[in-house]
Amino acid sequence: MSEKQRQQYFAACQLNTNNNGEVGPSNRLNDPNIGTKRGGSSCSLSVAREERAKTEKEALPVTVAPSFLHRSHSLLSELRLQLPPSFMEQYEKVEKIGEGTYGVVYKARDRVTNETIALKKIRLEQEDEGVPSTAIREISLLKEMQHRNIVRLQDVVHSEKRLYLVFEYLDLDLKKHMDSSPEFAKDPRQVKVFLYQILCGIAYCHSHRVLHRDLKPQNLLIDRSSNALKLADFGLARAFGIPVRTFTHEVVTLWYRAPEILLGSHHYSTPVDVWSVGCIFAEMVNQRPLFPGDSEIDELFKIFRILGTPNEDTWPGVTSLPDFKSAFPKWAPKDLATVVPTLEPAGLDLLSSMLRLDPSKRITARSALEHEYFKDIKLVP
């Protein structure tokens, strides 16, 4: 496949069609199934959760080229017939640098440009079936996400039954930075600058109808040269689902997961990312996780112990969520000032608006950027 053909292919993948195969505007966040979860849970709240997971599939709108409209068709076979073997050989693996939520990450070199890149080998649940067309379509759309606070997805390539994503290379994440710099929390301005950049990146993606759904300090990369913070793995949860375990079967952390997801809601949107940012905000200030649960029920109870157990008065509709139990202990909310004691009043107000249990009352990323807490922050270069 020539470079021109490859570009035409990715352009075709970005067409948006409805279920009748007609071209139309993107409806990723309007899709009522955007929050449908696949797979079980690390510690199920009920047997019903597992039964639902076996039968429910994410009903994604078809947005691929007309020649690939058949749902069960894998684009991998099409690509394998057209891409020359030398295409994958463009990238030389230097070393394995991590095993993340979606697979193994390598430090690699582009033999053509000599640029150091991050090569992410995606874990496929059923490798014998190849790469699902929905995943190809979603990650192709991510190539269009160009923002100073988003890690750049440079290319999408494949080899046999494996899918590789090529990202710009950054060797420091927020978790490593906090672990290696205890003095970080003592610099309120640095915390504020990082939070501002996180929100800039999220507001941009939300404006393009892309959710993250798996935000955590490990997914926030730092450019050492400019101190710019960039969001990684944006949109991959949508393309591949939120796995329960990583490539090496490590349980995926629940510490930043929104309560509506923990309670089994199938219809959620941008507030889930804002919740995660609130958890990360508190962690930057306290230098420890805010809700370090080791199971879904433990995570919920850690949230309720601080923010109070929700009811129909504080969160209309909560008792109808699949995994809400009337037998949940009834905790009263605590004063956040006692939970994050070193945070200034404006910061506490912003944090409180991010950690509203009812997602409809949670502040948006765009509105958060206009909060009084950031009044002394200029646009980060």
LUMKE-782072 format. One line per 10 residues: their letters; for each residue x, y, z of N, C-alpha, C. Coordinates in steps of 0.001 Angstrom, whole numbers, plus 500000, padded with zeros to 6 digits. Each point is the difference from the previous one (the first is absolute). Example, Ala and Ser with C-alpha at 12.3 -4.5 7.8 and 13.67 -1.06 7.14 Angstrom:
BEGIN
as) 513190:494310:507800:499110:501190:500000:500900:501200:500000 ~ 499650:501050:499280:500820:501190:500060:499230:501090:500730
! end
This chain:
BEGIN
msekqrqqyf) 500855:498813:500000:499145:501187:500000:500892:501238:500000 ~ 499748:500891:499081:500793:501214:499942:499593:500921:501135 ~ 500832:501025:500241:499674:500964:501043:498683:500694:499680 ~ 499779:500292:498724:498752:500651:499604:498806:499102:500270 ~ 500148:498702:499673:498911:499056:500253:499717:499882:501491 ~ 501085:499971:500796:499828:499870:501439:499259:501209:500567 ~ 500349:501197:499501:499318:501202:500452:498528:499980:499597 ~ 499735:499489:498785:498617:499902:499550:499216:499031:500870 ~ 500680:498922:500392:499328:499012:500856:499597:500615:501332 ~ 500950:500720:500647:499684:500595:501295:498948:501094:499856
aacqlntnnn) 500034:500713:498861:498967:501003:499766:498636:499331:499910 ~ 499965:498845:499348:498741:499262:499880:499501:499550:501359 ~ 500942:499610:500869:499619:499540:501339:499342:501101:500803 ~ 500271:501252:499622:499477:501113:500777:498615:500426:499537 ~ 499473:499361:498949:498633:500278:499598:499064:499565:501111 ~ 498975:500773:500236:499027:499627:501012:498713:499585:499313 ~ 499528:498808:500266:498758:499541:499406:499064:499549:501094 ~ 498714:500105:499716:499045:499494:500969:499734:498537:499727 ~ 499057:499414:500718:499761:498572:499857:499421:499621:498652 ~ 499581:500985:499214:499524:499715:498656:501112:500138:498976
gevgpsnrln) 501208:500254:500489:501127:500133:499102:500112:501368:499377 ~ 499253:501004:500531:500016:501326:499432:501010:500861:500742 ~ 500696:500839:499241:500990:500870:500618:499295:501053:500833 ~ 500516:500222:501203:499377:500981:500880:500978:500421:501066 ~ 499621:500917:500905:500906:500475:501049:500313:498908:500995 ~ 501152:500149:500644:500406:499021:501012:499000:499983:501139 ~ 499692:498812:500493:499065:499907:501119:500573:499162:501114 ~ 501323:500069:500187:500610:499147:501005:499484:500303:501394 ~ 499883:501279:500364:499505:500302:501340:498484:499992:500048 ~ 499355:500046:498830:498555:499921:499981:499521:498556:499988
dpnigtkrgg) 500897:499081:499724:499655:498585:499968:499592:499549:501396 ~ 498769:499527:500188:499558:499594:501348:500785:498848:500556 ~ 500793:499334:499169:500758:498851:500476:501449:500339:500287 ~ 500330:501289:500023:501410:500356:500165:500557:499513:501315 ~ 499163:499864:501004:500497:499553:501293:499854:498520:500237 ~ 499531:499242:499004:499827:498573:500225:501323:499358:500306 ~ 500051:499229:501064:501251:499388:500429:500070:498572:499515 ~ 501199:499570:499621:500202:498631:499587:500905:499312:500991 ~ 499744:498755:500227:500829:499255:500941:499432:500097:501400 ~ 500614:499264:500911:499519:499974:501370:500613:501104:500810
sscslsvare) 500118:499803:501301:500609:500984:500876:501005:499303:500881 ~ 500938:500784:500530:501040:499404:500831:499403:499412:501269 ~ 498917:500569:500460:499293:499442:501164:498543:500369:499817 ~ 499227:499142:499358:498646:500337:499583:499126:500341:501193 ~ 499153:500989:499808:499036:500340:501029:498852:499010:499998 ~ 499775:499340:498880:498913:499030:499916:500265:499025:498881 ~ 499408:498807:500104:500131:499004:498940:499359:500523:498732 ~ 498974:500829:500168:499308:500545:498832:500941:500806:499129 ~ 500990:500697:500630:500966:500786:499220:500712:499110:499003 ~ 500414:498813:500452:500718:499091:499116:499091:499465:498903
eraktekeal) 498735:499725:500344:499080:499489:498992:499731:501053:498937 ~ 499843:501267:500454:499769:501067:499022:501188:500140:499075 ~ 501201:499891:500583:501212:500192:499205:500123:498960:498898 ~ 499452:498797:500241:500099:498939:498998:499087:500260:498811 ~ 498904:500715:500254:498996:500146:498953:499981:501373:499354 ~ 500530:501014:500698:499918:501350:499463:501215:500319:499158 ~ 499803:500515:498829:501082:500406:499114:499838:501482:499700 ~ 501097:500671:499797:499977:501421:499723:499465:500226:498596 ~ 498859:500667:499882:499394:500242:498697:500578:501269:499418 ~ 501024:499849:499196:500711:501145:499464:499440:500389:498643
pvtvapsflh) 499851:501294:499729:499582:500416:498671:501106:499686:499007 ~ 499631:499544:498821:500997:499662:498985:500540:501283:499409 ~ 501324:500176:500016:500585:501218:499454:501202:499682:499138 ~ 500001:498850:499345:501121:499648:499157:499613:500155:498547 ~ 500976:499810:499119:499767:500174:498579:498932:499033:499502 ~ 499223:500387:498964:498901:499168:499516:500396:498572:499676 ~ 501216:499773:499522:500402:498648:499634:500220:499117:501215 ~ 499996:500603:501214:500227:499217:501208:498788:500077:500933 ~ 498796:500156:499448:498843:500237:500853:499512:498761:500729 ~ 500430:498811:499598:499546:498793:500683:500565:499969:501401
rshsllselr) 499147:499878:501040:500417:500137:501391:501098:499024:500395 ~ 499908:498763:499535:500927:498980:500484:501308:499994:499235 ~ 500140:500888:499023:501198:499991:499175:501189:500587:500755 ~ 501135:499344:499937:501213:500518:500622:500842:500696:498953 ~ 500351:501258:500277:500809:500750:499051:501425:499491:499946 ~ 500385:499185:500974:501373:499516:500026:500335:499224:498739 ~ 499076:499135:499545:500283:499207:498813:500161:500889:498781 ~ 499204:501064:499915:500125:500932:498885:501365:500675:500018 ~ 500420:500426:501186:501275:500691:500111:501163:499069:499706 ~ 499888:498749:500470:501107:499071:499817:500265:499738:498525
lqlppsfmeq) 498942:500046:499194:500157:499740:498579:500650:501174:499282 ~ 499908:501185:500588:500435:501188:499285:501288:500622:500545 ~ 500273:499828:501288:501192:500606:500568:501228:499141:499729 ~ 501071:500576:499480:501222:499228:499778:500644:499628:501322 ~ 500727:498880:500054:500648:499568:501247:500926:501058:500572 ~ 500577:500838:499136:500968:500994:500459:499355:501101:500824 ~ 498665:500103:499929:499329:501085:500706:500215:499894:501502 ~ 499781:498793:500570:500214:499809:501430:501472:500091:500336 ~ 500860:499659:499067:501433:500028:500253:500535:501421:500113 ~ 499149:500979:499756:500412:501393:500148:500352:500306:501451
yekvekigeg) 499416:499222:500939:500195:500271:501416:500848:498921:500656 ~ 501040:500426:500677:500910:499086:500698:499759:500110:501506 ~ 499631:498896:500637:499789:500002:501445:501341:500129:500709 ~ 500074:500928:500937:501220:500219:500775:499914:499260:501331 ~ 498903:500197:500726:499808:499317:501280:498538:500074:500413 ~ 499586:499046:500816:498651:500044:500560:500010:500961:501178 ~ 499073:500933:500005:500000:501012:501057:498783:499901:500911 ~ 499074:499120:499681:498856:499860:500891:498935:499079:499451 ~ 499094:499624:500880:498842:499197:499632:498783:500715:500540 ~ 499289:500663:499115:498891:500825:500432:498664:499301:499900
tygvvykard) 498962:500792:500115:498643:499481:499994:499685:499246:498719 ~ 500534:500466:498891:499605:499434:498712:501058:499122:499359 ~ 501131:499810:500636:501021:499135:499432:501396:500422:500396 ~ 500969:499624:499174:501409:500250:500296:500466:501249:499260 ~ 500814:500809:500683:500533:501220:499402:501510:499862:499840 ~ 500484:500322:498812:501427:499933:499709:500543:501381:499655 ~ 501218:500240:500417:500750:501115:499451:500543:499507:498670 ~ 499823:500776:498949:500407:499543:498677:500581:501160:499203 ~ 500594:499638:498863:500610:501009:499128:499402:499883:498609 ~ 499657:501161:499453:499540:500051:498617:501240:499989:499110
rvtnetialk) 500185:498921:499249:501210:499868:499188:500076:501046:498892 ~ 498869:500555:499615:499985:500991:498924:500414:501368:500512 ~ 499420:500423:501135:500266:501343:500523:501009:500006:501138 ~ 500325:498805:500538:500882:499839:501159:499380:500573:501274 ~ 498708:500250:499973:499293:500542:501157:499693:498887:501000 ~ 500134:500319:501292:499597:499064:501044:498494:500102:500186 ~ 499333:498858:499991:498544:499984:500127:499589:498949:501034 ~ 498751:500063:500425:499425:498976:500876:499117:499109:499139 ~ 500277:498709:500028:499263:499032:499195:499124:499177:500938 ~ 498704:500174:499880:499067:499313:500899:499376:498811:499277
kirleqedeg) 500314:498786:500462:499408:498795:499422:498702:499711:500734 ~ 498894:500071:499282:498689:499873:500615:499666:498546:500291 ~ 499508:499774:501192:499522:498679:500393:498647:499758:499356 ~ 499861:498875:499313:498737:499636:499373:499389:498829:500756 ~ 498719:500118:500333:499337:498947:500765:499960:498692:499222 ~ 499771:500101:498677:499916:498806:499169:500864:500217:498768 ~ 501283:499714:500145:500943:500304:498941:499706:499235:498716 ~ 499344:498832:500100:499738:499220:498802:498983:500683:499091 ~ 499255:500960:500549:499013:500703:499196:500559:501291:499416 ~ 501217:500341:500345:500589:501207:499454:499506:501257:500699
vpstaireis) 500286:501133:499389:499657:501293:500577:498583:500382:499592 ~ 499112:500254:500955:498629:500367:499636:499949:501324:499250 ~ 499107:500087:499050:499897:501212:499187:499649:501208:500848 ~ 499219:499795:501078:499643:501115:500870:501230:500601:500659 ~ 500960:499155:500383:501226:500494:500630:500825:500796:499004 ~ 500123:499487:498782:500740:500719:498961:499380:501367:499768 ~ 498688:500035:499948:499319:501262:499745:500223:501003:501125 ~ 499894:499541:501237:500159:500893:501143:501407:500578:500082 ~ 501013:499148:499874:501363:500505:500140:500393:500844:498803 ~ 499390:499748:498844:500269:500846:498841:499499:501413:500258
llkemqhrni) 498849:500108:500663:499476:501313:500349:500928:500726:500969 ~ 500667:499237:500867:500893:500619:500984:501191:500681:499342 ~ 500346:499590:498789:501118:500645:499309:499713:501472:499726 ~ 498723:500351:500012:499627:501385:499733:500077:500876:501244 ~ 500247:499401:501165:500050:500763:501243:501361:500680:500130 ~ 500050:501270:499693:501246:500758:500038:499886:501104:501048 ~ 500709:499844:501112:499949:500989:501080:501277:499894:500812 ~ 500456:501118:500540:501275:500016:500721:499959:499141:501261 ~ 498802:499704:500511:499887:499189:501216:499469:498595:499735 ~ 500146:499534:498764:499630:498641:499613:501225:499337:499382
vrlqdvvhse) 500362:498815:500474:501108:499265:499396:499621:499671:498557 ~ 500876:500327:499097:499705:499876:498574:500041:498549:499521 ~ 498905:499549:499411:499967:498693:499343:500485:500207:498571 ~ 501179:499464:499700:500622:500263:498709:499583:499020:498918 ~ 499760:498762:500389:499717:498997:498980:499288:498802:500612 ~ 499367:499236:499146:499345:498753:500381:500489:498936:499028 ~ 500714:498994:500506:500555:498956:499134:499674:498632:500586 ~ 500221:498961:499201:499710:498665:500489:501035:499022:499484 ~ 500095:498908:500711:500866:498898:499608:499278:498717:500364 ~ 499727:499167:499005:499231:498779:500220:498696:500356:500727
krlylvfeyl) 499775:499413:501181:498739:500242:500705:500178:500989:501140 ~ 501031:500821:499935:500232:500975:501060:499835:501412:499449 ~ 499488:500847:500856:499785:501388:499633:500975:500876:500773 ~ 500658:500912:499300:500971:500891:500627:499571:501452:499803 ~ 500115:500773:501081:499769:501433:499929:501329:500703:500230 ~ 500301:500970:499166:501268:500728:500081:499739:501384:500594 ~ 500574:500250:501182:499816:501271:500693:501330:500742:500129 ~ 499910:501309:500223:501200:500737:500364:500513:499431:501324 ~ 501310:500076:500205:500615:499361:501165:500222:501000:501126 ~ 499452:499680:501173:500232:500773:501220:500273:498997:501111
dldlkkhmds) 501093:500177:500728:500432:498959:500945:499639:500275:501455 ~ 499187:501025:500248:499630:500322:501379:498487:500153:500095 ~ 499399:499346:500998:498569:500199:500230:499786:500643:501368 ~ 498780:500431:500248:499708:500736:501232:500223:499144:501241 ~ 499685:498718:499918:500210:499127:501158:501482:499925:500357 ~ 500852:499767:498999:501444:499954:500250:500487:501333:500550 ~ 499466:501079:499450:500420:501332:500438:499639:500225:501468 ~ 498790:499622:500388:499585:500180:501399:500800:499095:500934 ~ 500262:498764:499559:500749:499056:500835:501440:500447:500215 ~ 500588:500631:498982:501415:500380:500074:500210:501425:500500
spefakdprq) 498909:500761:500125:500119:501398:500423:499027:500305:501134 ~ 500339:499600:501216:499104:500250:501144:499690:501479:500197 ~ 500903:500863:499527:499789:501433:500180:498967:500560:499026 ~ 499565:499175:499039:499049:500449:498980:498744:500590:500632 ~ 499446:499318:500990:498753:500451:500626:500175:501310:500753 ~ 501250:500355:500324:500252:501235:500737:500046:501216:499082 ~ 499831:499752:498699:500009:501087:499021:498594:500140:499423 ~ 499129:500765:500655:498605:500121:499554:499870:500465:498558 ~ 500934:500847:499567:499892:500497:498627:500248:498883:498991 ~ 500948:499107:500288:500274:498905:499068:498799:499063:499908
vkvflyqilc) 499379:499725:501140:498778:499185:499999:498935:500672:499141 ~ 499873:501315:500161:498989:500752:499256:500279:499978:498499 ~ 501263:500155:499630:500374:499987:498578:499725:498635:499380 ~ 500340:498941:500711:499740:498655:499482:498496:499750:499862 ~ 499231:500390:501019:498555:499799:499944:499395:500774:498832 ~ 500482:501209:499791:499499:500825:498896:500252:499311:498659 ~ 501187:499425:499853:500323:499332:498740:499160:498732:499797 ~ 499764:499263:501082:499138:498814:499899:498619:500412:499495 ~ 499462:501047:500590:498665:500455:499620:499968:500544:498577 ~ 501083:500647:499573:500065:500483:498614:499894:498825:499026
giaychshrv) 500770:498952:500279:499970:498832:499128:498645:499323:499995 ~ 499394:499874:501173:498703:499332:500089:498905:500833:499340 ~ 500022:501303:500225:498988:500858:499378:500082:499906:498477 ~ 501218:499946:499473:500175:499865:498544:499389:498694:499508 ~ 500316:498900:500676:499492:498695:499569:498491:499899:500157 ~ 499474:500522:501082:498549:499964:500180:499299:500822:498923 ~ 500623:501086:499580:499400:500810:498933:500008:499262:498668 ~ 500853:498978:499887:500051:499163:498799:499295:498660:500218 ~ 499194:499921:501037:499189:498813:500293:500839:498750:500254 ~ 501094:500187:500680:500859:498872:500371:500111:499956:501519
lhrdlkpqnl) 499756:498831:500576:500170:499788:501433:501290:499238:500255 ~ 500487:500086:501244:501155:499193:500381:499543:498745:500741 ~ 499340:500179:501133:499433:498935:500839:501034:499203:500793 ~ 501275:500309:499849:501018:499273:500775:501118:500951:500421 ~ 499630:501207:500410:500995:500986:500417:500623:499616:501336 ~ 501311:500147:500089:500752:499735:501223:501374:500636:499827 ~ 500749:500194:501082:501306:500663:499886:500946:499325:499009 ~ 499901:498681:499853:500873:499288:499057:499698:500367:498551 ~ 498810:500532:499731:499617:500390:498648:500246:501472:499718 ~ 500647:500686:500918:500316:501414:499827:501512:500129:499869
lidrssnalk) 500459:500269:498790:501433:500027:499723:500536:501421:500039 ~ 501262:500125:500391:500627:501310:500176:501189:500137:499066 ~ 500028:501108:499279:501137:500330:499140:501029:500717:500872 ~ 501119:499342:500248:501006:500569:500906:500534:501346:499508 ~ 500078:500172:498695:500605:501209:499447:499118:501232:500181 ~ 498690:499816:499942:499092:501144:500072:499090:499983:501223 ~ 500037:498898:500763:499114:499803:501148:498531:499936:499575 ~ 499784:499729:498727:498630:499849:499503:499465:498634:500400 ~ 498748:499965:500413:499351:498745:500366:499059:499589:498868 ~ 500047:498718:499636:499205:499517:498865:499227:498742:500376
ladfglaraf) 498771:499930:499538:499143:498851:500267:500280:498889:498997 ~ 500164:498790:500515:500254:498836:499143:498821:499039:500057 ~ 499917:499140:499006:498971:498944:499917:498590:500548:499899 ~ 499855:501227:499520:498662:500563:499855:499226:499242:498933 ~ 498806:499580:500336:499132:499335:499045:500211:498517:499851 ~ 501054:499439:500585:500256:498568:499829:498965:499158:500739 ~ 499465:500521:501106:498961:499255:500705:498774:499842:499117 ~ 499723:501000:499191:498870:499935:499073:500267:498984:498893 ~ 501240:499969:499511:500336:499108:498891:500098:498548:500443 ~ 500528:499765:501200:500300:498628:500411:499256:499552:501252
gipvrtfthe) 499188:500879:500589:499309:499642:501233:500904:500234:501198 ~ 499412:500103:501178:500794:500168:501221:500303:498614:500549 ~ 501220:499538:499871:500308:498644:500475:500019:499935:501520 ~ 499779:498809:500504:500039:499792:501443:501437:499784:500450 ~ 500815:499431:499120:501398:499743:500319:500885:500491:498868 ~ 501256:500226:500321:500936:500462:498992:500531:498823:499208 ~ 500940:500304:499123:500596:498975:499140:500574:498856:500823 ~ 500524:500308:501172:500605:498967:500854:499067:499622:501156 ~ 498706:500253:499820:498972:499602:500964:500038:500799:501301 ~ 500663:501124:499986:499938:500892:501163:498626:500667:500012
vvtlwyrape) 499385:500053:501169:498674:500602:500093:500096:501497:499720 ~ 499144:500488:499114:499989:501419:499664:499483:500797:501198 ~ 500663:501088:500319:499631:500779:501182:498597:500576:499887 ~ 499327:500032:501136:498650:500553:500083:500003:501376:500649 ~ 501170:500468:500398:500090:501172:500861:499457:501279:499370 ~ 499919:500042:498688:499595:501226:499307:498684:499807:499248 ~ 499315:498893:500288:498783:499656:499269:498792:500680:500622 ~ 499173:500589:499153:498840:500767:500462:498948:499095:500641 ~ 499246:500532:500971:499013:499175:500706:498906:499454:499093 ~ 499630:500740:498948:498949:499483:499120:500445:498740:499264
illgshhyst) 501305:499909:499689:500515:498778:499369:500043:498876:501026 ~ 500470:500314:501198:500075:498987:501057:498622:499448:500358 ~ 498976:500817:499829:498640:499567:500310:499313:499350:498803 ~ 500765:499772:498938:499487:499221:498881:499262:500763:498930 ~ 500073:501336:500003:499307:500773:498972:500555:499673:498618 ~ 499103:499847:499032:500413:499704:498629:500001:501246:499127 ~ 499497:501087:500535:499883:501215:499203:500707:501141:500729 ~ 501229:500227:499642:500742:501076:500651:500784:500769:498958 ~ 500494:501155:500419:500629:500891:499027:501181:500734:500628 ~ 500224:501223:499571:501192:500761:500380:500217:500159:501507
pvdvwsvgci) 498969:500014:500844:500264:500147:501441:500896:498916:500589 ~ 500077:498818:499368:500867:498953:500566:501461:500430:499971 ~ 500392:500755:498980:501383:500477:499923:500258:501105:501015 ~ 499015:500863:500207:500158:501091:500972:500167:499424:501405 ~ 499256:498937:500307:500171:499332:501294:501443:499534:500164 ~ 500532:499357:498989:501378:499498:500068:500983:501132:500239 ~ 499778:501133:499344:500889:501148:500191:499920:500504:501435 ~ 498812:499996:500576:499861:500404:501396:500812:499109:500921 ~ 499957:498694:499746:500790:499061:500811:501495:500270:499846 ~ 500425:500285:498774:501418:500279:499733:500409:501324:500640
faemvnqrpl) 499127:500988:499953:500241:501300:500630:500284:499810:501493 ~ 499128:499285:500688:500184:499764:501438:501279:499219:500269 ~ 500332:499066:499122:501213:499202:500189:501259:500847:499833 ~ 499978:500945:499061:501158:500886:499832:500224:500830:501259 ~ 498919:500434:500622:500108:500840:501197:500393:499178:501223 ~ 499364:498849:500182:500244:499171:501191:501194:499068:499871 ~ 500447:499776:498759:501082:499041:499724:499605:498562:500351 ~ 498721:499726:499935:499505:498628:500175:498617:499920:499353 ~ 499598:498814:499557:498696:499863:499340:498850:500370:500931 ~ 498961:500560:499434:498849:500421:500794:499079:498834:500334
fpgdseidel) 499769:499119:499021:499101:498855:500188:500697:498703:499572 ~ 500940:499493:500787:500779:498817:499582:499293:498677:500291 ~ 498899:499745:499321:499256:498766:500220:500662:498801:499353 ~ 499793:498814:500583:500589:498784:499431:498948:499089:499370 ~ 498765:500475:499927:498929:499294:499302:498931:501039:499683 ~ 499039:499648:499183:498971:500974:499643:499188:500435:501219 ~ 499642:499062:500846:499210:500361:501175:500838:500806:500991 ~ 501272:499657:500148:500883:500759:500889:500204:501405:499455 ~ 500127:500114:498677:500154:501314:499371:498765:500863:500258 ~ 498827:499431:499808:498763:500741:500262:499921:500460:501449
fkifrilgtp) 500319:499114:500921:499890:500349:501416:501021:501070:500392 ~ 501186:499974:499403:500985:501054:500281:499481:501355:499507 ~ 499323:499986:498870:499398:501229:499478:498877:500473:500921 ~ 499129:499091:500391:498844:500365:500830:500424:500485:501385 ~ 501086:499439:500539:500453:500420:501337:500405:501473:500014 ~ 500463:500497:498865:500429:501397:499923:498889:500905:499473 ~ 499322:499565:498945:499012:500857:499342:498567:499717:500440 ~ 499822:498964:500809:498664:499637:500458:499353:498971:499083 ~ 499152:499170:500571:499274:499011:499205:498876:500706:499244 ~ 499942:499832:498681:498971:500710:499226:498607:499421:500227
nedtwpgvts) 499003:500848:499780:498601:499569:500044:499240:500764:498919 ~ 498712:499797:499919:499218:500642:498943:499956:501520:500146 ~ 500243:500506:501190:500023:501452:500192:501296:500604:499473 ~ 501119:499357:500282:501295:500543:499583:500375:499603:498577 ~ 499439:498894:499521:500319:499503:498655:498761:499305:499437 ~ 499096:500743:499408:498778:499402:499449:500314:498884:499001 ~ 499389:498854:500210:500201:498875:499095:501048:499010:500454 ~ 500740:500326:501051:501110:499132:500417:499510:498627:500448 ~ 498840:499951:500639:499526:498709:500513:499557:499057:498885 ~ 499879:500537:498784:499613:499164:498859:501203:499431:499258
lpdfksafpk) 501206:500418:500367:501190:499476:499332:500170:498520:500346 ~ 500509:499201:499063:500030:498539:500157:500641:499488:501279 ~ 501054:500667:500464:500734:499457:501138:499840:500822:501272 ~ 498997:500869:500029:499698:500711:501247:499235:499063:500925 ~ 500370:500000:501268:499343:499148:500992:499419:500870:501119 ~ 498764:499755:500325:499373:500764:501087:500669:499709:501338 ~ 500741:498884:500056:500679:499615:501243:501359:500679:500167 ~ 500393:500851:499045:501269:500720:500155:499995:500762:501328 ~ 501125:500001:500720:500074:500818:501226:499717:501462:499675 ~ 499380:500702:500930:499630:501405:499787:501033:500908:500677
wapkdlatvv) 500965:500490:499196:501011:500910:500524:499609:501448:499711 ~ 500325:500892:500920:499802:501431:499778:501253:500566:499335 ~ 499853:501030:499162:501176:500571:499331:500923:500719:500975 ~ 501302:499941:499701:500998:500709:500799:500300:501353:499368 ~ 500587:500880:500780:500479:501279:499488:501294:499731:499230 ~ 500033:500348:498701:501185:499728:499184:501250:500681:500542 ~ 499814:501085:500740:501152:500706:500567:500754:499123:500991 ~ 499325:499020:500584:500679:499081:500920:500657:498843:499246 ~ 499593:499804:498756:500536:498909:499181:501212:500467:499200 ~ 499947:501251:499535:501119:500595:499255:500350:501308:500708
ptlepagldl) 500628:499913:501169:500154:501161:500883:500908:501106:499485 ~ 500912:499704:499096:500936:501034:499544:499507:500752:498768 ~ 498844:499631:499486:499491:500636:498780:499278:501301:500330 ~ 500295:501038:499240:499381:501307:500215:498486:499940:499750 ~ 499245:500959:500542:498533:499975:499875:499494:499897:498563 ~ 500607:500755:499079:499547:499935:498602:500233:498612:499422 ~ 501109:499385:500387:500290:498646:499537:499016:498996:500558 ~ 499622:500176:501269:499012:499112:500613:498648:500116:499302 ~ 499647:501222:499613:498730:500202:499304:500010:499291:498643 ~ 501122:500110:499284:500117:499324:498705:499982:498488:500176
lssmlrldps) 500749:499508:500984:500042:498561:500245:498607:499469:500330 ~ 499280:500728:500823:498649:499589:500370:499091:499912:498778 ~ 500157:500939:499072:499146:499996:498802:500370:498874:499042 ~ 501243:499514:500086:500421:498872:499164:499547:498666:500583 ~ 499864:499952:501325:499686:498746:500679:498542:499926:500447 ~ 499111:500593:499246:498575:499834:500277:499596:498568:499642 ~ 499312:499340:500904:499576:498626:499729:499054:499938:498807 ~ 499065:500927:499937:499062:500055:498877:500731:500571:498786 ~ 500199:499202:498940:500763:500490:498848:499383:501222:499328 ~ 498679:500152:500109:499352:501151:499366:500346:501304:500707
kritarsale) 500501:499909:501237:500367:501195:500765:501506:500263:499979 ~ 500749:499121:499357:501454:500140:499937:500379:501114:499026 ~ 501007:500769:500328:500456:501071:499125:500582:499414:498716 ~ 499914:500726:498899:500614:499547:498752:501459:500429:499972 ~ 500775:499365:499149:501417:500358:499885:500146:501445:499532 ~ 499167:500416:499057:500078:501366:499477:499676:501011:501086 ~ 498965:499738:500782:499638:500923:501084:501062:500013:501094 ~ 500618:498852:500244:501046:499924:501025:501172:500910:499651 ~ 500308:500116:498710:501108:500862:499574:499729:501470:500309 ~ 498740:500348:500157:499630:501388:500279:499791:500244:501494
heyfkdiklv) 500300:498996:500816:499790:500122:501445:500981:500999:500609 ~ 499580:500596:501095:500820:500992:500706:501368:499448:500400 ~ 500085:498705:500217:501264:499375:500405:501118:500292:499003 ~ 499643:500187:498733:501011:500218:498958:500163:501470:499619 ~ 499517:500912:500824:500011:501411:499623:501411:500548:499791 ~ 500996:499385:500662:501376:500489:499857:500814:499156:499023 ~ 499321:499148:499236:500695:499144:499038:499827:500560:498600 ~ 501113:500235:499346:499963:500395:498603:499983:498739:499153 ~ 499653:500142:498741:499975:498853:499098:501364:499345:499985 ~ 500027:498697:500255:501263:499273:500043:500568:499917:498595
p) 501240:500438:499771:500568:499977:498646:500206:498579:499513
! end
